[in-house]
């Protein structure tokens, strides 16, 4: 049972445009959500997080939106840069599985110059 | 810079030959986690230590063990690696095990089983 899903395996965007990465979850007990970025042969790097008491969190070019009723979150990158090309994972925690992150399968983002 | 370090970055072992992967951290975090990530899949939590308390995930095979001799170091022991254990092994840390704490990851160790 996959509780966190990233339904788009890949996304291709032109430099300077917006990248939107999506994530859906099924466990209503999740109340903390994170996005990680991963380059090949490296570990995931923390990007941005959001608590369920908020619906938006912004950090520079990165904004995460949370829609609790739809159990959906998205990461917006504006403007996209070639260096943003990586695999993006969303992760969630909460409920009885405190301290445990449940990850989605990742979306490969390619930003073309 | 405070960080999570994993050694080695690449490990080759033979089928059935015990192998140990190591993780160290300079963040002084209380919790250390081990994840397994197979190709094109989500990282999967194997177990974690909160200080000296070991917490195993229900579906982690007995073949996988862990040791945490002190705050800074944590080891993953695979007693008898099988071909299916070839994966990236990720170590992560957090300040405490509450569910709104960010986990910080090391670069990972890629394990190859021959």
Backbone of each chain as ProteinMPNN parsed JSONL, in Angstrom:
{"seq_chain_A": "XXXXXXXXXXXXXXXXXXXXXXXXXXXXXXXXXXXXXXXXXXXXXXXXXXXXXXXXXXXXXXXXXXXXXXXXXXXXXXXXXXXXXXXXXXXXXXXXXXXXXXXXXXXXXXXXX", "coords_chain_A": {"N_chain_A": [[0.854, -1.193, 0.0], [0.868, 1.954, -1.129], [1.443, 4.844, 0.4], [2.205, 7.396, -0.187], [2.307, 9.078, -3.147], [3.839, 9.845, -6.213], [2.824, 10.657, -9.139], [3.853, 11.364, -11.589], [6.506, 10.244, -13.337], [8.47, 11.708, -14.594], [9.439, 15.049, -15.607], [9.686, 17.671, -17.859], [11.054, 20.836, -18.45], [11.369, 24.184, -19.64], [14.141, 26.354, -19.217], [13.749, 29.06, -16.94], [11.006, 28.928, -16.919], [8.075, 27.837, -15.045], [8.274, 25.092, -12.815], [6.257, 22.451, -11.813], [5.745, 20.153, -9.407], [4.054, 17.285, -8.348], [2.295, 15.616, -5.66], [0.586, 13.06, -4.001], [-1.24, 11.858, -1.176], [-2.44, 9.273, 1.03], [-2.854, 8.723, 3.684], [-4.573, 10.076, 6.242], [-3.56, 10.833, 8.629], [-1.085, 11.908, 8.319], [0.851, 14.776, 8.923], [2.95, 16.389, 8.382], [5.044, 17.48, 5.866], [7.54, 17.047, 3.413], [9.919, 18.098, 0.957], [12.482, 16.691, -0.947], [15.536, 16.882, -2.733], [17.43, 15.125, -5.098], [20.533, 14.381, -6.411], [22.229, 12.308, -8.856], [24.032, 9.601, -7.419], [24.231, 10.824, -4.966], [23.059, 11.642, -1.637], [19.619, 12.37, -0.585], [18.754, 15.816, -0.482], [17.502, 18.147, 1.764], [14.833, 20.308, 0.93], [12.428, 21.923, 1.355], [9.713, 22.303, 3.675], [6.399, 21.645, 5.009], [3.924, 22.212, 7.416], [0.824, 20.725, 8.454], [-0.841, 22.67, 9.409], [-0.602, 24.79, 7.844], [-1.132, 26.161, 4.526], [0.593, 26.929, 2.632], [4.035, 27.371, 1.957], [6.969, 29.202, 1.59], [10.179, 29.544, 0.101], [12.511, 31.337, -1.161], [12.996, 30.525, -4.494], [11.377, 28.384, -4.305], [8.229, 27.019, -3.587], [5.865, 25.448, -1.577], [2.703, 23.98, -1.725], [-0.152, 23.005, 0.075], [-2.974, 21.008, 0.012], [-5.222, 19.97, 2.024], [-7.771, 18.817, 2.034], [-7.898, 17.581, -0.398], [-5.816, 15.909, -0.125], [-3.273, 16.482, -1.209], [-0.185, 17.719, -2.36], [2.03, 20.188, -3.702], [5.019, 21.199, -5.357], [6.409, 24.17, -6.361], [8.649, 25.592, -8.59], [10.155, 28.499, -9.336], [12.02, 30.999, -10.995], [12.685, 28.177, -13.101], [15.845, 26.509, -13.221], [18.719, 25.21, -14.982], [20.361, 23.85, -13.154], [18.555, 22.85, -11.393], [17.805, 20.432, -12.246], [17.154, 17.21, -11.354], [16.251, 14.441, -9.188], [13.191, 14.607, -7.534], [11.81, 14.094, -4.419], [8.86, 13.659, -2.571], [7.889, 13.551, 0.859], [6.344, 12.265, 3.824], [5.142, 12.524, 7.197], [3.769, 11.53, 10.413], [0.979, 10.89, 12.699], [0.78, 7.62, 14.03], [3.203, 6.802, 13.153], [5.394, 8.316, 14.033], [8.328, 10.203, 13.495], [9.044, 8.627, 11.376], [9.653, 8.756, 7.97], [7.674, 8.602, 5.107], [8.158, 7.994, 1.803], [7.519, 9.238, -1.513], [7.847, 7.946, -4.9], [9.421, 9.508, -6.431], [10.153, 12.138, -8.804], [11.626, 12.791, -11.85], [13.139, 15.686, -12.712], [13.859, 17.651, -15.468], [15.501, 20.415, -16.597], [15.69, 22.376, -19.323], [18.162, 24.294, -21.042]], "CA_chain_A": [[0.0, 0.0, 0.0], [1.743, 3.112, -1.247], [0.712, 5.928, 1.044], [2.625, 8.647, -0.8], [2.471, 8.788, -4.575], [4.184, 10.871, -7.184], [2.319, 9.948, -10.317], [4.618, 11.704, -12.787], [7.907, 9.812, -13.187], [9.405, 12.692, -15.122], [8.91, 16.345, -16.015], [10.665, 18.439, -18.62], [10.664, 22.245, -18.414], [12.336, 25.117, -20.211], [14.758, 27.284, -18.268], [13.015, 30.301, -16.753], [9.567, 28.676, -16.73], [7.714, 27.245, -13.762], [8.18, 23.633, -12.673], [5.284, 22.056, -10.797], [5.838, 18.732, -9.093], [2.877, 16.926, -7.575], [2.391, 14.5, -4.729], [-0.686, 12.722, -3.353], [-1.084, 10.932, -0.055], [-3.702, 8.634, 1.405], [-2.976, 8.612, 5.135], [-5.052, 11.354, 6.766], [-2.822, 11.154, 9.853], [0.129, 12.649, 7.983], [0.68, 16.198, 9.202], [4.184, 17.109, 8.078], [5.408, 17.081, 4.511], [8.849, 17.57, 3.036], [10.449, 17.835, -0.378], [13.91, 16.484, -1.031], [16.111, 16.881, -4.072], [18.512, 14.145, -5.112], [21.364, 14.229, -7.598], [22.771, 10.954, -8.966], [25.146, 9.196, -6.552], [24.251, 11.603, -3.734], [21.885, 11.461, -0.796], [18.608, 13.427, -0.715], [19.0, 17.095, 0.19], [16.25, 18.773, 2.181], [14.513, 21.54, 0.225], [11.396, 22.736, 1.978], [8.705, 21.492, 4.354], [5.172, 22.343, 5.376], [3.084, 21.576, 8.416], [-0.582, 20.674, 8.02], [-1.581, 23.848, 9.852], [-0.434, 25.807, 6.813], [-1.422, 25.693, 3.174], [1.634, 27.406, 1.734], [5.306, 27.766, 2.538], [7.797, 29.714, 0.5], [11.587, 29.755, 0.402], [13.178, 31.72, -2.404], [12.323, 30.1, -5.727], [10.6, 27.178, -4.02], [6.998, 27.173, -2.816], [5.087, 24.222, -1.438], [1.291, 24.183, -1.46], [-0.792, 21.83, 0.647], [-4.429, 20.969, -0.034], [-5.514, 18.835, 2.916], [-9.018, 18.146, 1.67], [-7.598, 16.724, -1.547], [-4.622, 15.129, 0.218], [-2.393, 16.763, -2.335], [0.754, 18.831, -2.224], [2.8, 20.452, -4.914], [6.218, 22.033, -5.244], [6.58, 25.071, -7.49], [9.99, 26.17, -8.713], [10.07, 29.625, -10.268], [12.082, 30.365, -12.307], [13.475, 26.94, -13.137], [17.212, 26.659, -13.712], [19.286, 23.899, -15.344], [20.883, 23.203, -11.945], [17.452, 22.22, -10.663], [17.596, 19.089, -12.806], [17.435, 16.227, -10.304], [15.054, 13.696, -8.782], [12.524, 15.249, -6.41], [10.99, 13.193, -3.618], [8.077, 14.175, -1.467], [7.868, 12.638, 1.994], [5.34, 12.642, 4.806], [5.21, 11.862, 8.498], [2.665, 11.882, 11.297], [0.189, 9.806, 13.249], [1.501, 6.662, 14.869], [4.549, 6.554, 12.619], [6.172, 9.528, 14.246], [9.744, 10.05, 13.218], [9.28, 7.85, 10.167], [9.264, 9.399, 6.722], [7.206, 7.772, 4.009], [8.544, 8.702, 0.592], [7.031, 8.915, -2.836], [8.844, 7.277, -5.73], [10.28, 10.497, -7.057], [9.92, 12.683, -10.148], [12.855, 13.296, -12.464], [12.945, 16.992, -13.348], [14.91, 18.084, -16.396], [15.316, 21.798, -17.014], [16.483, 22.582, -20.534], [18.607, 25.685, -21.229]], "C_chain_A": [[0.893, 1.248, 0.0], [1.007, 4.332, -0.716], [1.07, 7.296, 0.482], [2.941, 8.344, -2.263], [2.869, 10.032, -5.352], [3.901, 10.248, -8.547], [3.064, 10.278, -11.6], [6.061, 11.261, -12.601], [8.896, 10.859, -13.664], [8.664, 13.952, -15.548], [10.019, 17.093, -16.724], [10.174, 19.873, -18.756], [11.759, 23.086, -19.049], [12.869, 26.035, -19.113], [13.949, 28.578, -18.186], [11.519, 30.114, -16.528], [9.329, 28.061, -15.355], [7.742, 25.725, -13.855], [7.176, 23.352, -11.559], [5.353, 20.553, -10.61], [4.713, 18.393, -8.109], [3.069, 15.68, -6.729], [1.016, 14.298, -4.094], [-0.432, 11.757, -2.207], [-2.456, 10.397, 0.351], [-3.929, 8.615, 2.913], [-3.366, 9.971, 5.724], [-4.349, 11.757, 8.064], [-1.516, 11.901, 9.556], [-0.107, 14.135, 8.252], [1.95, 17.009, 8.977], [4.703, 16.563, 6.774], [6.698, 17.776, 4.116], [9.103, 17.269, 1.568], [11.968, 17.731, -0.285], [14.312, 16.463, -2.5], [17.293, 15.931, -4.049], [19.217, 14.149, -6.459], [21.869, 12.789, -7.656], [23.963, 10.744, -8.039], [25.288, 10.09, -5.314], [23.005, 11.288, -2.916], [20.874, 12.576, -1.013], [18.99, 14.663, 0.105], [17.672, 17.75, 0.515], [16.046, 20.101, 1.452], [13.587, 22.432, 1.034], [10.378, 21.809, 2.627], [7.468, 22.336, 4.624], [4.419, 21.52, 6.409], [1.627, 21.651, 7.963], [-1.404, 21.857, 8.512], [-1.455, 24.989, 8.846], [-0.907, 25.264, 5.464], [-0.373, 26.153, 2.157], [2.89, 27.719, 2.538], [6.257, 28.109, 1.409], [9.235, 29.888, 0.973], [12.304, 30.055, -0.911], [12.367, 31.315, -3.619], [11.363, 28.933, -5.501], [9.38, 27.504, -3.154], [6.291, 25.826, -2.759], [3.658, 24.603, -1.045], [0.695, 22.878, -0.934], [-2.305, 21.986, 0.585], [-4.866, 19.739, 0.762], [-6.772, 18.101, 2.498], [-8.802, 17.2, 0.496], [-6.446, 15.779, -1.273], [-3.589, 15.248, -0.907], [-1.438, 17.881, -1.961], [1.535, 18.987, -3.523], [3.98, 21.347, -4.575], [6.329, 22.854, -6.518], [7.991, 25.638, -7.452], [9.906, 27.252, -9.78], [11.202, 30.619, -10.003], [12.941, 29.108, -12.245], [14.843, 27.213, -13.76], [17.772, 25.277, -14.064], [19.836, 23.134, -14.135], [19.813, 22.563, -11.079], [17.185, 20.806, -11.155], [18.07, 18.04, -11.802], [16.177, 15.377, -10.116], [14.481, 14.364, -7.537], [11.612, 14.241, -5.718], [10.124, 14.01, -2.662], [8.038, 13.105, -0.381], [6.87, 13.158, 3.013], [5.567, 11.904, 6.112], [4.004, 12.28, 9.327], [1.924, 10.669, 11.794], [1.036, 8.899, 14.1], [2.92, 6.43, 14.389], [5.424, 7.768, 12.817], [7.648, 9.233, 14.048], [10.032, 9.295, 11.937], [8.802, 8.654, 8.968], [8.805, 8.344, 5.73], [7.4, 8.57, 2.733], [7.671, 8.306, -0.589], [8.166, 8.355, -3.669], [9.733, 8.24, -6.486], [9.826, 10.917, -8.441], [11.239, 13.232, -10.656], [12.528, 14.605, -13.176], [14.142, 17.298, -14.235], [14.571, 19.497, -16.837], [16.266, 22.061, -18.179], [16.88, 24.044, -20.675], [17.866, 26.345, -22.389]], "O_chain_A": [[1.572, 1.552, 0.981], [0.047, 4.795, -1.331], [0.316, 8.254, 0.656], [3.744, 7.461, -2.567], [2.311, 11.114, -5.169], [4.664, 9.412, -9.032], [2.933, 9.564, -12.594], [6.778, 11.841, -11.786], [10.034, 10.9, -13.197], [7.461, 13.942, -15.81], [11.154, 17.142, -16.249], [9.025, 20.11, -19.13], [12.937, 22.732, -18.997], [12.14, 26.436, -18.206], [13.52, 29.125, -19.202], [10.841, 31.006, -16.018], [10.268, 27.802, -14.603], [7.293, 25.143, -14.842], [7.247, 23.952, -10.486], [5.06, 19.781, -11.523], [4.463, 19.133, -7.158], [3.888, 14.813, -7.036], [0.363, 15.263, -3.697], [0.484, 10.937, -2.266], [-3.489, 10.996, 0.051], [-5.067, 8.504, 3.37], [-2.569, 10.908, 5.702], [-4.516, 12.878, 8.544], [-0.912, 12.467, 10.467], [-1.134, 14.688, 7.861], [2.014, 18.183, 9.34], [4.796, 15.35, 6.583], [6.918, 18.942, 4.442], [8.57, 16.309, 1.012], [12.638, 18.546, 0.349], [13.537, 16.083, -3.377], [18.072, 15.925, -3.096], [18.599, 13.951, -7.505], [21.933, 12.115, -6.628], [24.807, 11.629, -7.901], [26.346, 10.112, -4.685], [22.028, 10.742, -3.428], [21.22, 13.621, -1.564], [19.48, 14.559, 1.229], [16.813, 17.892, -0.355], [16.963, 20.917, 1.365], [13.933, 23.568, 1.357], [10.196, 20.672, 2.193], [7.482, 23.56, 4.489], [4.296, 20.3, 6.292], [1.249, 22.531, 7.189], [-2.544, 22.036, 8.084], [-2.114, 26.021, 8.975], [-1.061, 24.056, 5.289], [-0.443, 25.81, 0.977], [2.824, 28.255, 3.644], [6.34, 27.401, 0.406], [9.483, 30.323, 2.098], [12.655, 29.15, -1.667], [11.207, 31.701, -3.767], [10.625, 28.545, -6.407], [9.49, 28.175, -2.128], [6.139, 25.151, -3.777], [3.436, 25.429, -0.16], [0.999, 21.794, -1.431], [-2.851, 22.984, 1.055], [-4.88, 18.621, 0.249], [-6.831, 16.876, 2.599], [-9.44, 16.151, 0.404], [-6.132, 14.931, -2.108], [-3.112, 14.258, -1.461], [-1.826, 18.863, -1.329], [1.675, 18.056, -4.316], [3.938, 22.141, -3.635], [6.342, 22.307, -7.62], [8.462, 26.104, -6.414], [9.63, 26.983, -10.949], [11.341, 31.059, -8.862], [13.835, 29.008, -11.404], [14.986, 28.018, -14.681], [17.336, 24.276, -13.495], [19.78, 21.905, -14.101], [20.12, 21.822, -10.146], [16.416, 20.067, -10.539], [19.249, 17.994, -11.447], [15.172, 15.574, -10.8], [15.215, 14.652, -6.592], [10.758, 13.618, -6.348], [10.608, 14.944, -2.022], [8.141, 11.911, -0.663], [6.585, 14.354, 3.057], [6.114, 10.802, 6.132], [3.309, 13.242, 9.002], [2.197, 9.547, 11.368], [1.921, 9.364, 14.818], [3.752, 5.916, 15.136], [6.116, 8.205, 11.897], [8.142, 8.158, 14.389], [11.164, 9.321, 11.453], [7.683, 9.167, 8.956], [9.466, 7.323, 5.539], [6.88, 9.676, 2.592], [7.153, 7.191, -0.657], [9.309, 8.291, -3.215], [10.703, 7.823, -7.119], [9.192, 10.146, -9.161], [11.892, 14.033, -9.988], [11.74, 14.63, -14.122], [15.292, 17.212, -13.803], [13.495, 19.75, -17.38], [17.486, 21.978, -18.035], [16.06, 24.937, -20.461], [18.11, 27.513, -22.692]]}, "seq_chain_B": "XXXXXXXXXXXXXXXXXXXXXXXXXXXXXXXXXXXXXXXXXXXXXXXXXXXXXXXXXXXXXXXXXXXXXXXXXXXXXXXXXXXXXXXXXXXXXXXXXXXXXXXXXXXXXXXXXX", "coords_chain_B": {"N_chain_B": [[31.647, 22.321, 8.382], [28.561, 21.14, 9.604], [27.551, 17.774, 9.257], [26.435, 14.719, 7.608], [28.063, 11.742, 7.222], [28.986, 9.093, 5.122], [30.553, 5.967, 4.829], [31.903, 3.11, 3.138], [31.595, 4.946, -0.016], [31.012, 3.347, -2.134], [30.485, -0.111, -2.165], [31.527, -3.346, -2.654], [30.543, -6.644, -2.37], [30.601, -10.2, -1.729], [28.188, -12.71, -2.458], [26.571, -13.752, 0.421], [28.67, -13.008, 2.081], [29.476, -11.313, 5.004], [28.876, -7.813, 5.521], [29.66, -4.465, 6.451], [28.35, -1.268, 6.78], [29.061, 2.175, 7.304], [28.154, 5.103, 9.203], [28.503, 8.455, 10.105], [28.033, 11.399, 12.102], [28.115, 14.935, 12.496], [26.298, 16.573, 13.555], [25.283, 16.291, 16.024], [22.877, 15.049, 16.52], [20.058, 13.318, 17.946], [18.81, 11.15, 16.822], [19.271, 8.506, 14.558], [18.931, 7.153, 11.338], [18.432, 4.378, 9.106], [18.008, 3.843, 5.713], [16.892, 1.935, 2.899], [17.332, 2.074, -0.541], [16.184, 1.034, -3.546], [16.697, 0.773, -7.074], [14.937, 3.282, -8.827], [12.953, 3.347, -6.941], [11.144, 4.353, -3.945], [12.904, 5.562, -1.051], [13.218, 3.311, 1.683], [12.473, 2.85, 5.024], [14.55, 1.128, 7.248], [15.357, 0.812, 9.979], [15.696, 2.665, 13.095], [17.645, 4.544, 15.458], [16.997, 5.998, 18.521], [18.758, 7.856, 20.528], [20.134, 5.401, 22.442], [18.183, 3.61, 22.026], [16.824, 1.125, 20.071], [14.881, 0.85, 17.149], [13.079, -1.175, 15.223], [11.799, -1.618, 11.944], [8.788, -3.307, 11.057], [8.873, -4.918, 8.804], [11.51, -5.292, 8.189], [14.108, -7.378, 7.174], [15.625, -10.055, 9.102], [18.225, -10.353, 8.484], [19.399, -7.913, 8.433], [21.091, -5.799, 10.586], [21.858, -3.453, 13.223], [24.105, -1.151, 14.799], [24.876, 1.177, 17.334], [27.349, 2.652, 18.653], [27.995, 5.074, 19.872], [26.935, 8.565, 20.116], [27.696, 9.71, 17.704], [28.199, 7.789, 15.745], [26.877, 5.2, 13.605], [26.165, 1.912, 12.578], [25.476, -0.271, 9.853], [24.852, -3.597, 9.552], [24.997, -6.272, 7.368], [24.251, -9.476, 7.43], [24.312, -11.782, 5.796], [24.581, -11.156, 2.792], [22.318, -11.076, 0.073], [21.576, -11.314, -3.481], [19.429, -9.687, -3.856], [19.793, -7.673, -2.05], [21.318, -5.709, -3.056], [21.642, -2.309, -3.392], [21.099, 1.231, -2.771], [22.181, 2.505, 0.263], [21.044, 4.584, 2.684], [21.865, 6.882, 5.179], [20.427, 8.804, 7.748], [19.784, 11.659, 9.857], [18.138, 13.153, 12.711], [17.046, 15.693, 15.03], [15.305, 14.884, 17.081], [12.804, 12.288, 17.567], [10.297, 13.288, 16.9], [7.463, 13.992, 14.807], [7.672, 16.26, 13.304], [10.164, 16.946, 12.639], [12.946, 17.658, 10.643], [14.709, 15.404, 8.576], [18.095, 14.749, 7.879], [20.205, 13.782, 5.307], [22.911, 11.528, 4.531], [25.419, 10.963, 1.914], [25.05, 8.426, 0.986], [25.646, 4.864, 0.514], [26.509, 2.81, -2.073], [25.717, -0.449, -2.588], [26.955, -3.366, -3.98], [26.325, -6.672, -4.827], [27.946, -9.592, -5.535]], "CA_chain_B": [[30.21, 22.239, 8.21], [27.92, 19.977, 10.197], [27.144, 16.937, 8.15], [26.277, 13.274, 7.747], [29.109, 11.135, 6.388], [28.853, 7.645, 4.961], [31.694, 5.272, 4.238], [32.423, 3.732, 1.923], [30.557, 5.399, -0.941], [30.7, 2.17, -2.944], [30.928, -1.329, -1.508], [31.26, -4.58, -3.393], [30.703, -7.82, -1.527], [30.19, -11.448, -2.36], [26.972, -13.347, -1.959], [26.741, -14.44, 1.695], [29.801, -12.5, 2.883], [29.014, -10.182, 5.822], [29.377, -6.491, 5.165], [29.279, -3.4, 7.374], [28.371, 0.099, 6.255], [29.145, 3.07, 8.449], [27.6, 6.444, 9.117], [28.855, 9.307, 11.221], [27.393, 12.714, 11.993], [28.66, 15.999, 13.338], [25.17, 17.438, 13.883], [24.915, 16.002, 17.405], [21.467, 14.678, 16.542], [19.76, 12.175, 18.796], [18.222, 10.043, 16.079], [19.936, 8.104, 13.307], [18.061, 6.268, 10.562], [18.957, 3.696, 7.924], [17.044, 3.591, 4.651], [17.326, 1.206, 1.718], [16.672, 2.557, -1.751], [16.48, 0.289, -4.763], [16.608, 1.606, -8.263], [13.634, 3.814, -9.225], [11.96, 3.171, -5.88], [11.241, 5.268, -2.822], [13.675, 5.074, 0.101], [12.415, 2.535, 2.621], [13.111, 2.839, 6.341], [14.884, -0.186, 7.819], [15.305, 0.976, 11.437], [16.323, 3.883, 13.583], [18.058, 4.634, 16.852], [16.788, 7.226, 19.279], [19.843, 7.632, 21.489], [20.54, 3.996, 22.377], [16.994, 2.775, 21.808], [16.747, 0.615, 18.701], [13.508, 0.685, 16.683], [13.117, -1.923, 13.968], [10.549, -1.661, 11.178], [8.23, -4.663, 11.126], [9.18, -5.72, 7.622], [12.952, -5.352, 7.942], [14.573, -8.768, 7.353], [16.565, -10.316, 10.208], [19.564, -10.272, 7.899], [19.888, -6.561, 8.64], [21.261, -5.439, 11.99], [22.474, -2.14, 13.358], [24.778, -0.852, 16.064], [25.175, 2.594, 17.545], [28.232, 2.656, 19.826], [27.962, 6.403, 20.504], [26.026, 9.501, 19.435], [28.165, 10.125, 16.376], [28.353, 6.707, 14.776], [25.88, 4.142, 13.507], [26.598, 0.934, 11.586], [24.5, -1.211, 9.291], [25.469, -4.883, 9.277], [24.207, -7.229, 6.589], [24.918, -10.703, 7.871], [24.508, -12.691, 4.67], [23.963, -10.416, 1.681], [21.835, -11.749, -1.127], [21.567, -10.461, -4.667], [18.346, -8.725, -3.682], [20.183, -6.607, -1.117], [22.024, -4.67, -3.788], [20.822, -1.101, -3.294], [21.726, 2.38, -2.128], [21.833, 2.572, 1.674], [21.09, 5.981, 3.105], [21.812, 7.185, 6.605], [19.855, 10.125, 7.998], [19.713, 12.028, 11.269], [17.258, 14.247, 13.106], [17.294, 16.069, 16.427], [14.533, 13.97, 17.914], [11.937, 11.49, 16.696], [8.951, 13.816, 16.677], [7.156, 13.882, 13.389], [7.852, 17.492, 12.545], [11.594, 17.202, 12.571], [13.54, 17.365, 9.343], [15.802, 14.44, 8.529], [19.197, 15.148, 7.007], [20.752, 12.551, 4.752], [24.265, 11.4, 4.015], [25.494, 10.763, 0.464], [24.671, 7.059, 0.637], [26.607, 3.834, 0.107], [25.955, 1.92, -3.1], [26.167, -1.82, -2.343], [26.854, -4.32, -5.081], [26.515, -8.044, -4.354], [28.331, -10.445, -6.67]], "C_chain_B": [[29.683, 20.978, 8.878], [27.363, 19.102, 9.093], [26.964, 15.482, 8.56], [27.208, 12.623, 6.729], [28.876, 9.635, 6.319], [30.083, 7.086, 4.28], [31.435, 3.773, 4.183], [31.293, 4.251, 1.041], [30.104, 4.246, -1.84], [31.283, 0.951, -2.248], [30.531, -2.514, -2.378], [31.492, -5.736, -2.447], [30.26, -9.055, -2.296], [28.926, -11.967, -1.702], [27.284, -14.085, -0.656], [27.866, -13.917, 2.576], [29.355, -11.265, 3.676], [29.654, -8.87, 5.414], [28.845, -5.473, 6.174], [29.411, -2.055, 6.667], [28.363, 1.051, 7.45], [28.598, 4.453, 8.145], [28.074, 7.22, 10.331], [28.232, 10.681, 11.003], [28.038, 13.688, 12.958], [27.557, 16.964, 13.763], [24.746, 17.307, 15.342], [23.426, 15.707, 17.542], [21.255, 13.404, 17.346], [19.317, 10.941, 18.01], [19.026, 9.773, 14.817], [19.097, 7.013, 12.645], [18.875, 5.568, 9.466], [17.8, 3.405, 6.972], [17.701, 2.734, 3.57], [16.568, 1.782, 0.515], [17.129, 1.731, -2.944], [16.149, 1.159, -5.963], [15.16, 1.974, -8.587], [12.537, 3.595, -8.176], [12.147, 4.219, -4.795], [12.172, 4.71, -1.763], [12.743, 4.41, 1.108], [13.142, 2.444, 3.95], [13.318, 1.409, 6.819], [14.731, -0.167, 9.336], [15.871, 2.326, 11.81], [16.691, 3.729, 15.052], [17.649, 6.003, 17.395], [17.676, 7.101, 20.508], [20.266, 6.169, 21.364], [19.362, 3.05, 22.136], [16.853, 2.422, 20.342], [15.283, 0.372, 18.337], [13.527, 0.072, 15.289], [11.772, -1.799, 13.254], [10.096, -3.116, 11.073], [8.658, -5.535, 9.955], [10.666, -5.731, 7.273], [13.443, -6.776, 8.175], [15.593, -8.876, 8.485], [18.016, -10.228, 9.764], [20.214, -8.911, 8.13], [19.923, -6.256, 10.138], [21.921, -4.057, 12.029], [23.094, -2.0, 14.729], [24.998, 0.648, 16.141], [26.027, 2.697, 18.806], [28.265, 3.989, 20.562], [27.072, 7.317, 19.665], [26.409, 9.724, 17.985], [28.117, 9.033, 15.323], [27.188, 5.721, 14.801], [26.308, 3.223, 12.365], [25.414, 0.094, 11.126], [25.253, -2.481, 8.944], [24.495, -5.736, 8.473], [24.899, -8.569, 6.746], [25.23, -11.649, 6.717], [23.853, -12.068, 3.449], [23.523, -11.332, 0.551], [21.821, -10.773, -2.284], [20.512, -9.375, -4.547], [18.665, -7.597, -2.723], [21.015, -5.524, -1.787], [21.136, -3.439, -3.878], [21.708, 0.047, -2.848], [21.247, 2.378, -0.678], [22.097, 3.987, 2.169], [20.984, 6.084, 4.615], [21.25, 8.593, 6.748], [19.851, 10.391, 9.496], [18.629, 13.082, 11.477], [17.487, 14.513, 14.586], [16.557, 15.157, 17.384], [13.481, 13.308, 17.047], [10.518, 12.026, 16.55], [8.708, 13.959, 15.189], [7.255, 15.193, 12.642], [9.306, 17.924, 12.57], [12.108, 16.812, 11.196], [14.643, 16.332, 9.494], [16.826, 14.894, 7.496], [19.967, 13.897, 6.601], [22.232, 12.664, 4.426], [24.241, 11.106, 2.528], [25.132, 9.354, 0.028], [25.865, 6.164, 0.345], [25.904, 2.925, -0.892], [26.55, 0.544, -2.885], [25.9, -2.682, -3.558], [27.163, -5.703, -4.539], [26.784, -8.937, -5.561], [28.044, -11.912, -6.386]], "O_chain_B": [[30.26, 19.898, 8.75], [26.783, 19.591, 8.123], [27.286, 15.074, 9.676], [27.148, 12.915, 5.535], [28.603, 8.989, 7.331], [30.588, 7.638, 3.302], [30.811, 3.222, 5.09], [30.126, 4.004, 1.345], [28.945, 4.188, -2.251], [32.427, 0.969, -1.796], [29.377, -2.665, -2.78], [32.53, -5.801, -1.789], [29.636, -8.97, -3.355], [28.647, -11.687, -0.536], [28.162, -14.947, -0.629], [27.996, -14.353, 3.72], [28.907, -10.281, 3.088], [30.817, -8.822, 5.014], [27.731, -5.602, 6.68], [30.43, -1.749, 6.049], [27.74, 0.773, 8.474], [28.582, 4.907, 7.001], [28.052, 6.711, 11.452], [27.941, 11.075, 9.873], [28.447, 13.334, 14.063], [27.841, 18.048, 14.273], [23.954, 18.106, 15.84], [22.795, 16.062, 18.537], [22.125, 12.536, 17.423], [19.443, 9.816, 18.493], [19.411, 10.697, 14.1], [18.622, 6.084, 13.298], [19.868, 6.101, 8.971], [16.781, 2.822, 7.343], [18.912, 2.802, 3.357], [15.349, 1.952, 0.545], [18.307, 1.729, -3.304], [15.419, 2.146, -5.864], [14.277, 1.117, -8.62], [11.348, 3.652, -8.487], [13.178, 4.889, -4.733], [12.23, 3.494, -1.585], [11.632, 4.88, 1.354], [14.294, 2.012, 4.004], [12.4, 0.589, 6.802], [14.059, -1.023, 9.91], [16.443, 3.037, 10.984], [16.131, 2.907, 15.779], [17.931, 7.035, 16.786], [17.38, 6.33, 21.421], [20.708, 5.742, 20.298], [19.538, 1.835, 22.053], [16.772, 3.297, 19.48], [14.536, -0.231, 19.107], [13.931, 0.705, 14.314], [10.722, -1.869, 13.893], [10.915, -4.033, 11.01], [8.791, -6.751, 10.096], [11.039, -6.139, 6.173], [13.225, -7.333, 9.251], [16.32, -7.929, 8.785], [18.919, -10.05, 10.582], [21.434, -8.774, 8.035], [18.935, -6.427, 10.852], [22.458, -3.566, 11.035], [22.671, -2.639, 15.693], [25.272, 1.302, 15.135], [25.491, 2.816, 19.908], [28.538, 4.021, 21.762], [26.526, 6.905, 18.641], [25.541, 9.908, 17.131], [28.005, 9.324, 14.132], [26.599, 5.443, 15.845], [26.757, 3.688, 11.317], [24.495, -0.207, 11.887], [26.183, -2.456, 8.138], [23.332, -5.901, 8.842], [26.007, -8.767, 6.248], [26.304, -12.248, 6.677], [22.718, -12.399, 3.105], [24.249, -12.234, 0.132], [22.022, -9.572, -2.108], [20.679, -8.275, -5.073], [17.881, -6.657, -2.595], [21.376, -4.533, -1.152], [20.013, -3.51, -4.377], [22.897, -0.127, -2.583], [20.05, 2.263, -0.417], [23.21, 4.506, 2.085], [20.129, 5.459, 5.242], [21.567, 9.475, 5.95], [19.909, 9.463, 10.303], [18.253, 13.802, 10.552], [18.042, 13.682, 15.305], [17.119, 14.708, 18.383], [13.28, 13.717, 15.904], [9.625, 11.295, 16.121], [9.653, 14.039, 14.403], [6.95, 15.241, 11.45], [9.625, 19.112, 12.528], [11.748, 15.765, 10.656], [15.424, 16.388, 10.444], [16.486, 15.353, 6.406], [20.33, 13.07, 7.437], [22.737, 13.736, 4.093], [23.168, 11.006, 1.934], [24.929, 9.103, -1.16], [26.943, 6.633, -0.019], [24.855, 2.349, -0.605], [27.765, 0.377, -2.986], [24.792, -2.727, -4.091], [28.172, -5.885, -3.857], [25.972, -9.03, -6.481], [28.306, -12.767, -7.231]]}, "name": "protein", "num_of_chains": 2, "seq": "XXXXXXXXXXXXXXXXXXXXXXXXXXXXXXXXXXXXXXXXXXXXXXXXXXXXXXXXXXXXXXXXXXXXXXXXXXXXXXXXXXXXXXXXXXXXXXXXXXXXXXXXXXXXXXXXXXXXXXXXXXXXXXXXXXXXXXXXXXXXXXXXXXXXXXXXXXXXXXXXXXXXXXXXXXXXXXXXXXXXXXXXXXXXXXXXXXXXXXXXXXXXXXXXXXXXXXXXXXXXXXXXXXX"}
